[in-house]
Amino acid sequence: MFAQNEILLTPTQVHPSVTSKFKRLIDILGSLVGLAITAVLFIPLAVAIQLDNPGPIFYRQTRCGLYGREFQIWKFRSMVVNADRLKHLVDNEAKGNIFKNRNDPRVTRVGQFLRRTSLDELPQFWNVLKGEMSLVGTRPPTVDEVMQYERHHFQRLLVKPGITGEWQANGRSHVEDFEEIVSMDVAYQHKWTVFYDIVLILKTIKAVLIKDGAY
């Protein structure tokens, strides 16, 4: 099911998080705070990225969001320029439709710091403000990943993708099995409430501050 290069789903029932005004309000307020922090840190991070590996400050990639709609995700660049073209040279240490390597040679020295502190994720607050993402949701997959989905994997796309979520807050990089990630994302959909989102946000902040599971 394709339309305008998008992988579109037609759910029979909309998940309540999609239409929740309280969740959207939290997203707007949180994204404004996040973008303010991004503005303060932009110059030193931009200088560090350029000195370490000259090239674009930001990294942009097409991801699949709610119902499989494509959008452009933004991050501070943590890898060498044209890293996507070198992906085939790096072993995938994860299992299933997700790519991870603990010692990915494409990651720059500054990039390692950005990833350990999750500072590379800051530009995604712009995606949240635009409504393409939420503060809390499922991990936004690449188009290539979704093209390999089995039927039960598509349930992950019935909520907005998030900067954080069930597996990031409770597992972060310790979780390397895609099926486990899917299970956690589906569990999040069943457990979702606005209060539960706040709990996951607080757990994520704690995990980031103590650098638990980051690489």
N, C-alpha and C positions, 0 to 999 in steps of 0.2 A: 504494500500500500504506500504509494509514493505520490507526492504532489509538490511541485516546485522544489525538487531535491530534498524534501522533508520526509521523514518516517512518521506518519501520523496514525494515532490511535483514536478510536471512537468508543470511549467507555460508556457502558450502560448506566453507570452511576458515578457522579462526580464526588471525589473525596472532599470531606468537609473543610480540610485545611486550605483547599484551593479558593473557596469562597469566603473564608473567615476574615471579617474586617479587622478583628483584633490582631490576627497574625500579620496582616498587611500593615497595620499601624506600627507594630513592633519592628517589622522589616524596614519601614521608612525611617523610623527614629534611629534604629541601629545602624542603618546604612549611612545616615548623615553623620553620626558619630565616627563611624569607620572611615568615611571619606575625609573628615577633618583630621584624623590621625594620619591618614595617607598623605594629605597635603603637607603636614608638618615634617614628615619623614622623607618626602619625595626627593628633595635636593641631595641630602647625604646618601640615600640609597642609589639615586641615579648616578652620582659621581663614582660611588664604589663599583657599580656594575660596569661603567665605562672604563674605569682604570683596570679592572680585572680582565674584562673581555669586551673590547669595543664593539658596539652594535646597538640594536634597538633596546630601549629601556624596558619596554613592555613585550610580553609574549601573548599572541592572540591565537586562539584555536577554535574551530567549529565543534560545538558539543550539541547533544540532544537534550532538550529540556522537557517541560510538561507536554505529555502526549506525543513525544518524539519531535517536537518543533525544534528546528535548528536555530542556534544563536551563537554569537561570538563571545567566548569567555576571555577575560583579561587577567593577566598575572604580571608581576615583576619577573623579568627574564632571569632564570636560575641556571640555564644551560648555555652552551656555546651556540653561536649563530648557526642556523640551519640544522639544529639537533634532530629534527624529525626525519631528515634524510639519512641520518646515521643510526636510526633505531634498529635496523636489521643487523647491526654489528654488535648489539648488546643482548646478552642472555636475559630472558624473562624468568625471574625467580618465583613469580606468583603462579597460581593455578587457576586456569579458566580465562574468562574474558576481561582480564585486567593486566596491566603491565607494570612490573616493579623490579628494581634492581638496587640492592643496598649500596653498591659501590659503582653506580652508573658513571662511567668516565666522561660523559657529556656534561655533567654538573660542574659548574665552575666553583672556585673557592668561595667567592661571595655567595654563589647559589647555595652552597652547603649551609651557610649561615642563615640565608633567607628561609630555607626549608626547615631547618631545626627550630627556628623561631616562628614559622608560619607567616613571616612578613611578605613572602611572595604572593600570598592570597589576598592582600589588602585591596588591590584594584577590583576584586570581585564585588566589593560593596557597590560599585557602579552598576553591575549586573542586577544586584538586589534592588537598588533604587528604581531601575527601569522596569522591574517586575519580571525579569527573565529568570531570576533565582530568588531564593528565600534565605534568611539567615540559617534556617534549619530545614533539611530535606534529605534527598538522596544524592549520592555522588553523581555529577553530570557526566555521562559516558560520551565517548567519541562516536562518530558515525560508524567507523569501522567496527567498533565493539558491538553496537546495536545490530549491525548487519549480521552478526553471528549469534544473536540471541535465540534461545529456545522460547517456546510459548510462555512458560512461567516467569521468564526474566522480564517480560514487558510490564509486569505489574509495578516495577520500580519507577516507571515513567508516568504513573497516575498521580504523582504529587510533584510540586516544583522541586528542582534540584537545589541543594543547599550548600552554603560555605562549610557548614558542619552538619553532622547527622548522627544517627545511632552508632554506626561503626567508627566514625572519627572520634566521637566522644568516649566510647567504651573500648575501642581497640586501637585506633589510629593505625600506625604502620605495622602493628603486630598481626593484623588480620591480612592474610595473603591468599586466601581461598575465595574465589569469586562467589561460589555458592553460599559461603558463610556471609558474605557481604549482602547478597540478595536476601537471605533469611533475615538479617538484621534490618534491612530496609523495609521489608514487608512487615516485620514486627513493629517497626516505628509507625507505619500507617495504621495498624490496629490500636496502638497505644496512644495515638496522637491526641493531645489537648494543647491549648496555649500554654498552660502551666508546664506541661512536659517539655515543650520547646525551650522554655526558660531554664529548666533543669539541665537540658543538654547543652545550652549555651554556657552555663556556669561550669559544667564539667569540662567543656572544651577549653575554656579560659584557664582552668586549673591545669589541664594536660599540657597546654602550650607553655605556661609559666614554668612548669617543672620539666619541660621538654620530654614528656613521657611518650615513647614510641615514635618519635620523629626521626626521619632520615631523608 
